[in-house]
Amino acid sequence: MTKLKLRPVAIDTYKENVAYLHRGCTFYRSEGFQALSKIEIHKEEDGQPVIAVLNIVDDADITAPGELGISEQVFEQLDLPPGTPVTVKHATPPASLDAVHDKINGEALDYAQYLKIAQDIVENRYSKIEIAAFLVGCAETGFERDEVLHLTRAMVETGDRLEWGEALVADKHCIGGIPGNRTTMLIVPIVAAHGMLMPKTSSRAITSPAGTADTMEVLANVDLLPDALHAIVQKERGCLAWGGTARLAPVDDILIAVERPLSMDSPGQMVASILSKKVAAGSTRLLIDIPLGPTAKVRSHQEALRLRKLFEYVGDRIGLELEVVITNGSQPIGRGIGPVLETRDVMQVLERRPDAPMDLREKALQLAGRIIEFDADVRGGEGYQIARDILDSGRALAKMEAIIEAQGKNLHPPSLGRLHHVITAPDSAMVAAIDNLQMASIARLAGAPLDKGAGVDLHKKSGEHVEAGEPLYTIYAAFPANYEFALDAARQNSGYTLREAHE
């Protein structure tokens, strides 16, 4: 059996195993390998192989004949020194692809099929093209509610689970779609200061300009290993971390890596993603926020009720006690859209600044109050007052500062993008509406969330009067190409609906 010597290639292939073979390699010709085919890399003849997608190169500076180049992710999985001989074989197509084809054809899948798909994805047996086919099949044909349950269980089963040793472990999640809705970064320190356990692990943004993990990363390290996570939570009663490091429902992170460029977020997939992460994170009580509005993800009350019933159905069967609240999603919450700007809003609220966005403060207090009422010692209706007292006394700020220090304070936080442009009102009018989707799109085009200093800073909200030439919002970007994309989008559609005051 021919062996090839390992050669690390310094390329981050972002949650996809990739290997590189020189076109002039005799092994390439004799075995009939093709670009984008999948191969098995064997450390030992009888050991578990690492699966990778093959790329063919013509540059010996990348990989020479007789070598197998491997991306950073593969190098970590193999854990072998450069130059180690390995055996390479054609990979057997994953048997679970038959189930994917069934799903594309509109058939409902059972738990065993979803579990096998999840196992094959975790073991890198799927290429990103095959994962995209699975996601599109699910989005186009939809899920029966039992399928969402099956997928949720399969995602939990194929990852690790955190245990906290306490009966009440609180959590909160918003389904997204509302720019600037950074309530979690206020709720966690309030609830933790109350004494309840709230270890918040979050995904990064999929289709939005910022997620909780993206925004918290402006202030502190969010890539925490399980042991460090436990130590921080035991001490501070809370954290704000990225869930990917802890390998909680890792299938979800792989799916998100494909969903993000496709801008996909189907309801069934979303419910499975959220609830699998919560169960894996050890949560026992969960508050789900479903914003409702004309440009939110959920646009009708009937749709919100259907989604609430699906959350409740799956949650009840996986042992997760949850409460779903339907909130106002008619416009962005707060003023900032993008990690740095949203961090500013959060800290203004925690610092009780007079210029803090009051809508962000009020929504965070309402939700924190509901979570505090999970505490058996708190009577119904008292949670809001307790949350407000914790915030106004400075205890929430002190707790947030303690969590930041415990996770590792960011000593060189990113700054706002150096390129900026003000979008102004063409006439004197009232702001009648703000389009959530358009504002999120402009912020993403500007570079958020990957460029943390990019985004949109709102100067006017719905119901406010604006004079001709007065600023509506400012766009921030770091790179000229992103800046121009965002400006073009804003010029075509500002995202603001203005009406004369007498209308």
C-alpha positions in Angstrom: 0.0 0.0 0.0 1.5 3.4 -1.1 2.1 5.9 1.7 2.3 9.7 1.5 4.2 12.0 3.9 2.0 14.5 5.7 2.6 18.2 5.0 0.6 20.8 7.0 -0.8 23.6 4.7 -1.5 26.8 6.6 -5.1 27.2 5.3 -8.1 27.6 7.5 -10.9 25.7 5.7 -13.5 26.6 8.3 -15.1 23.4 9.5 -14.3 21.4 6.4 -11.5 18.8 6.2 -9.5 19.4 3.1 -6.4 17.6 1.8 -4.1 18.6 -1.1 -2.4 16.2 -3.6 0.1 17.2 -6.3 -1.1 16.5 -9.8 2.3 15.0 -10.6 2.1 12.5 -7.8 2.2 8.9 -9.2 -0.4 8.0 -6.5 -2.8 10.5 -8.0 -2.5 8.9 -11.5 -2.6 5.3 -10.3 -5.5 5.5 -8.0 -7.7 7.8 -10.2 -8.3 10.5 -7.6 -10.2 13.6 -8.7 -10.6 17.1 -7.3 -13.4 17.3 -4.7 -13.6 13.5 -4.2 -13.4 12.4 -0.6 -10.5 10.4 0.8 -9.7 8.5 4.0 -6.4 9.3 5.7 -5.3 6.3 7.8 -2.8 6.7 10.6 -2.9 2.9 11.2 -4.4 0.2 9.0 -7.1 -0.8 11.5 -7.6 2.7 13.0 -10.4 5.2 12.6 -9.6 7.3 9.4 -9.9 11.0 9.0 -12.1 11.9 6.1 -11.2 14.9 3.9 -12.2 16.5 0.6 -9.4 16.3 -1.9 -8.0 19.4 -3.8 -5.5 18.9 -6.6 -2.6 21.4 -6.8 0.1 22.1 -9.4 2.4 24.1 -7.2 5.1 22.0 -5.4 5.5 24.9 -2.9 2.1 23.9 -1.5 2.4 20.2 -1.7 5.1 18.2 -3.6 4.7 14.8 -5.3 4.9 12.1 -2.6 3.3 14.4 0.0 -0.3 14.8 1.2 -1.0 18.4 2.2 -3.6 18.8 4.9 -5.5 21.9 6.2 -5.1 23.1 9.7 -8.3 21.3 10.8 -7.1 17.9 9.5 -3.7 18.5 11.1 -5.3 18.9 14.5 -7.4 15.8 14.1 -4.6 13.6 13.0 -2.2 14.9 15.7 0.9 13.6 13.9 4.2 15.3 13.2 4.9 16.6 9.7 6.5 14.0 7.5 4.7 11.1 9.1 3.7 8.5 6.4 0.0 7.8 6.1 -2.2 5.6 4.0 -4.7 7.2 1.7 -7.8 5.5 0.2 -10.9 6.4 -1.6 -13.6 7.2 1.0 -16.8 5.1 1.0 -19.8 7.3 0.4 -21.8 7.8 3.6 -24.8 5.4 3.7 -26.9 8.2 5.2 -26.9 10.1 1.9 -29.8 7.8 0.9 -31.8 9.4 3.7 -30.8 12.9 2.4 -32.2 11.9 -1.0 -35.4 10.7 0.6 -35.7 14.1 2.4 -35.2 16.0 -0.8 -38.0 13.9 -2.4 -40.3 15.0 0.4 -40.2 11.9 2.7 -40.3 12.2 6.5 -37.2 10.7 8.2 -37.1 8.7 11.5 -34.7 9.1 14.4 -32.3 6.4 13.2 -31.9 8.2 9.9 -31.3 11.6 11.5 -28.8 10.1 14.0 -26.8 8.5 11.1 -26.8 11.8 9.2 -25.6 13.6 12.3 -22.9 11.0 13.0 -21.6 11.2 9.4 -21.5 15.0 9.5 -19.6 15.0 12.8 -17.1 12.5 11.3 -16.6 14.8 8.3 -18.0 12.2 5.9 -20.1 15.0 4.3 -18.7 17.6 2.0 -20.1 21.1 2.3 -22.0 20.5 -1.0 -23.7 17.4 0.6 -24.5 19.4 3.8 -26.0 22.1 1.6 -28.2 19.5 -0.1 -29.4 18.3 3.2 -30.2 21.8 4.4 -32.0 22.8 1.2 -34.0 19.5 1.3 -35.1 20.2 4.8 -36.0 23.8 4.0 -37.9 23.0 0.9 -39.9 20.0 2.1 -40.2 21.1 5.7 -40.3 19.1 8.9 -43.0 17.2 10.6 -42.9 18.0 14.3 -41.6 14.6 15.2 -38.8 15.1 12.7 -37.7 18.3 14.5 -37.7 16.2 17.7 -35.6 13.4 16.0 -33.1 16.0 14.6 -32.8 17.7 18.0 -32.1 14.4 19.8 -29.6 13.3 17.1 -27.7 16.6 17.4 -27.5 16.2 21.2 -26.4 12.6 21.0 -23.5 13.3 18.7 -21.8 15.8 21.0 -20.8 16.4 24.6 -23.1 17.5 27.5 -22.4 19.8 30.4 -23.5 19.0 33.9 -23.8 21.7 36.6 -25.1 19.6 39.5 -28.0 22.0 40.2 -31.7 21.5 39.7 -32.3 25.0 38.2 -30.0 26.1 35.3 -31.5 29.1 33.5 -31.1 30.0 29.9 -32.6 32.4 27.4 -32.6 32.5 23.6 -34.1 34.8 21.0 -34.8 33.4 17.5 -33.2 36.5 16.0 -34.1 38.7 13.1 -34.2 42.0 15.1 -31.0 44.0 14.7 -29.4 45.3 17.9 -31.5 43.0 20.1 -28.6 42.4 22.5 -30.7 41.7 25.7 -28.8 38.5 26.6 -25.7 40.5 27.6 -27.8 42.4 30.1 -29.9 39.5 31.3 -27.0 37.2 32.2 -25.4 39.6 34.7 -28.7 40.6 36.2 -29.8 36.9 36.7 -26.4 35.9 37.9 -26.3 38.8 40.4 -29.6 37.5 41.7 -27.8 34.2 42.5 -29.3 32.0 39.8 -27.1 29.8 37.6 -27.1 31.1 34.0 -24.2 29.7 32.0 -24.9 31.2 28.6 -23.3 29.5 25.6 -24.2 31.1 22.3 -23.6 30.4 18.6 -22.1 33.0 16.3 -24.4 35.0 14.0 -25.9 33.1 11.0 -27.9 35.7 9.1 -27.6 38.7 11.4 -24.9 41.4 11.8 -24.0 40.1 15.3 -24.7 37.3 17.7 -24.2 37.3 21.5 -20.8 35.5 21.1 -19.7 38.0 18.4 -20.6 40.9 20.6 -19.2 39.6 23.9 -15.9 38.9 22.1 -15.5 42.7 21.9 -15.1 42.7 25.7 -13.7 39.3 26.6 -12.5 35.9 25.4 -15.5 33.7 24.5 -13.6 30.6 23.4 -13.6 28.7 26.7 -12.8 25.0 27.2 -15.3 23.1 29.4 -13.1 23.1 32.5 -12.5 26.8 32.3 -16.2 27.3 31.7 -17.1 25.3 34.8 -14.7 27.2 37.0 -16.0 30.6 35.8 -19.7 29.6 36.3 -19.1 28.1 39.7 -17.5 31.4 40.8 -19.6 34.0 39.0 -22.9 32.1 38.5 -22.9 33.0 34.9 -20.9 33.4 31.7 -21.3 34.6 28.1 -19.3 32.1 25.9 -19.2 30.6 22.4 -20.6 27.1 22.5 -18.4 25.7 19.8 -15.3 25.2 21.9 -17.2 22.9 24.3 -18.3 20.6 21.5 -22.0 21.1 22.4 -24.1 19.7 19.5 -21.2 20.1 17.1 -23.4 19.1 14.1 -25.1 22.5 14.7 -21.9 24.4 14.3 -21.1 22.6 11.1 -24.6 23.2 9.7 -24.3 26.9 10.6 -21.0 27.2 8.7 -23.0 26.2 5.6 -26.2 28.1 6.5 -24.4 31.4 6.9 -23.3 31.9 3.3 -26.7 30.6 2.1 -28.6 32.9 4.5 -30.8 30.0 5.5 -32.6 29.6 8.8 -35.7 27.4 8.3 -38.1 27.1 11.3 -37.6 23.4 12.0 -33.8 23.6 11.7 -33.9 26.7 13.9 -35.8 24.9 16.7 -33.6 21.9 16.6 -30.5 24.1 16.6 -31.6 26.1 19.6 -33.0 23.3 21.7 -30.1 20.8 21.0 -27.6 23.5 22.2 -29.6 24.2 25.4 -29.9 20.5 26.3 -26.2 20.0 25.6 -25.4 23.0 27.7 -27.2 21.5 30.7 -30.1 24.0 30.8 -33.2 23.0 32.7 -35.4 26.1 32.3 -35.4 28.2 29.2 -37.0 31.4 28.0 -37.6 31.7 24.3 -38.1 35.2 22.8 -40.0 35.3 19.5 -40.1 38.9 18.1 -43.1 39.6 15.9 -43.2 42.3 13.3 -43.7 43.1 9.6 -39.9 42.7 8.8 -39.1 40.2 11.6 -38.5 36.5 11.0 -42.1 35.9 12.3 -44.6 38.3 10.7 -48.0 37.0 11.9 -49.4 36.1 15.3 -50.6 32.8 13.9 -47.1 31.9 12.7 -45.7 32.9 16.2 -48.2 30.6 17.9 -47.3 27.7 15.6 -43.6 28.2 16.4 -44.3 28.4 20.1 -46.2 25.1 20.0 -43.3 23.5 18.1 -40.8 24.7 20.8 -43.1 23.5 23.5 -43.7 20.1 21.8 -40.0 19.3 21.4 -39.0 20.9 24.7 -41.5 18.8 26.6 -40.2 15.5 25.1 -36.5 16.2 25.7 -37.0 17.2 29.3 -36.5 20.9 28.9 -39.0 23.2 30.7 -39.5 26.3 28.6 -41.6 29.4 28.4 -42.1 31.3 25.1 -42.8 35.0 25.0 -43.9 36.9 21.9 -42.3 40.4 21.8 -42.4 43.5 19.7 -40.2 43.1 16.7 -41.4 46.1 14.6 -38.0 47.8 14.5 -34.4 47.3 15.7 -33.8 47.3 19.5 -31.2 49.8 20.8 -29.2 52.0 18.4 -26.2 50.0 17.4 -26.2 47.2 14.8 -22.9 45.4 14.7 -20.6 44.0 17.5 -18.8 47.2 18.6 -21.9 49.4 18.4 -24.1 46.8 20.2 -21.5 46.4 22.9 -21.6 50.2 23.4 -25.4 50.1 23.9 -25.1 47.2 26.5 -22.5 49.0 28.5 -24.5 52.3 28.5 -27.4 50.4 30.0 -25.3 48.6 32.6 -23.6 51.9 33.5 -27.0 53.6 33.9 -26.0 56.3 31.4 -28.7 58.9 30.6 -28.0 58.4 26.9 -28.6 54.6 27.1 -31.2 53.2 24.7 -34.3 52.8 26.8 -36.0 50.2 24.6 -33.0 47.8 25.1 -33.1 48.5 28.9 -36.8 47.9 29.2 -36.9 44.7 27.1 -33.9 43.2 29.0 -35.6 44.0 32.3 -38.9 42.4 31.2 -37.1 39.2 30.1 -34.8 39.1 33.1 -37.8 39.4 35.3 -39.5 36.4 33.7 -36.3 34.3 34.2 -35.9 35.4 37.9 -39.5 34.2 38.4 -38.2 30.7 37.6 -36.8 30.9 41.1 -39.3 29.2 43.5 -38.7 31.8 46.1 -39.9 34.6 43.8 -43.6 35.2 43.5 -45.2 35.8 40.0 -45.0 39.5 39.1 -42.1 40.3 41.3 -39.3 39.5 38.9 -39.3 42.8 37.0 -38.9 44.8 40.2 -36.0 42.6 41.3 -34.3 42.9 38.0 -34.7 46.6 37.9 -33.2 46.9 41.5 -30.2 44.8 40.5 -29.6 47.0 37.4 -30.1 50.3 39.1 -28.0 49.5 42.1 -25.0 48.7 40.0 -24.9 45.1 40.9 -25.4 44.0 37.3 -22.5 46.1 36.1 -20.3 44.7 38.8 -21.3 41.2 37.9 -20.6 41.9 34.2 -17.2 43.3 35.0 -16.4 40.2 37.1 -17.5 37.8 34.2 -15.4 39.8 31.8 -12.3 39.5 34.0 -13.0 35.8 34.6 -13.3 35.0 30.9 -10.2 37.1 30.1 -10.7 40.8 29.3 -10.0 41.9 25.8 -7.1 44.3 26.3 -7.2 45.5 22.7 -10.9 45.8 21.9 -11.8 46.6 18.2 -12.8 50.1 17.3 -15.4 51.5 15.0 -14.6 51.3 11.3 -12.6 54.2 10.0 -14.9 54.7 7.0 -18.2 56.2 7.8 -21.1 57.9 6.0 -24.3 59.6 7.4 -27.6 58.8 5.7 -29.9 61.8 6.1 -33.6 62.5 5.8 -34.6 64.0 2.4 -37.5 65.9 3.9 -38.9 66.9 7.3 -41.2 64.0 8.4 -42.0 61.4 11.0 -40.2 58.0 11.0 -43.1 55.7 10.3 -41.2 52.4 10.1 -37.7 50.9 10.0 -37.1 47.7 8.0 -35.3 45.2 10.1 -34.1 43.1 7.1 -32.7 46.1 5.2 -30.9 47.5 8.2 -29.4 44.1 8.9 -28.4 43.7 5.3 -26.7 47.2 5.2 -24.7 46.3 8.4 -23.7 42.9 7.0 -22.6 44.5 3.7 -20.5 46.9 5.7 -18.7 43.9 7.1 -20.4 42.9 10.3 -20.1 40.6 12.2 -16.7 39.4 10.9 -15.4 43.0 11.0 -16.5 43.9 14.5 -16.2 47.6 14.0 -18.6 47.6 11.0 -22.3 48.3 11.2 -25.0 50.9 11.5 -25.6 53.4 14.2 -29.3 54.6 14.3 -30.0 58.2 15.2 -33.8 58.1 14.8 -36.4 55.4 15.7 -40.0 54.9 14.7 -42.3 57.7 15.9 -39.6 60.3 16.1 -39.6 63.5 14.0 -36.7 64.3 11.7 -35.8 67.5 9.9 -34.7 67.6 6.3 -30.9 66.9 6.2 -30.9 65.5 9.7 -29.1 62.2 10.2 -31.1 59.0 10.2 -28.1 56.7 10.7 -24.4 56.3 10.2 -22.7 53.5 8.3 -19.3 52.3 9.6 -16.9 50.0 7.7 -13.2 49.2 7.7 -12.7 48.3 4.1 -13.5 50.3 1.0 -15.3 47.5 -0.9 -17.6 46.7 2.1 -18.2 50.5 2.5 -19.3 50.9 -1.1 -21.5 47.9 -1.0 -23.3 49.2 2.1 -23.6 52.7 0.7 -25.1 51.4 -2.6 -27.6 49.3 -0.6 -28.6 52.3 1.6 -29.0 54.6 -1.5 -31.3 52.1 -3.2 -33.3 51.5 0.0 -32.6 53.5 3.2 -34.6 51.1 5.3 -36.7 54.0 6.6 -40.3 54.8 5.8 -40.9 58.5 6.4 -44.3 60.3 6.4 -45.3 63.9 6.7 -46.3 64.7 10.3 -49.9 65.6 9.4 -50.5 62.3 7.5 
